[in-house]
Amino acid sequence: MTSYFSRTASFHVVPSELSELRTSEDAIDGHRASLMGRIADLEREIGDINGGNSKYSVDGELFMLRDACHKLEHGKYEYEVCIFGQATQRDIGQKNGGTNLGS
């Protein structure tokens, strides 16, 4: 009987390949959790696009414009309008400050 059960002694030994796979799985799970967190952050920023309540239009199609700013010179002033941000009027050549025209 001893010879019969001696073959089962190696059952509790985990093959090295399995250990490596478990380590890889843990790393992938950590990366996945990080990506899911990033997705959740972006969804909070965009708003509820499934319910049509996004602050970037009904389906969030204007999200890519959120940081876009445009400048126009007219007369002695430069106007800067930032989409979903503020509008500013300043003297041409002035780098900072100016008059806040609103959001």
Secondary structure, DSSP 8 states (H G I E B T S, - for coil): -HHHHHGGGGGGS--HHHHHHHHHHHHHHHHHHHHHHHHHHHHHHH--TTTT--TTSTTSTTGGGTT-EEEEEETTEEEEEETTS-EEEEETT--S--EEEE-
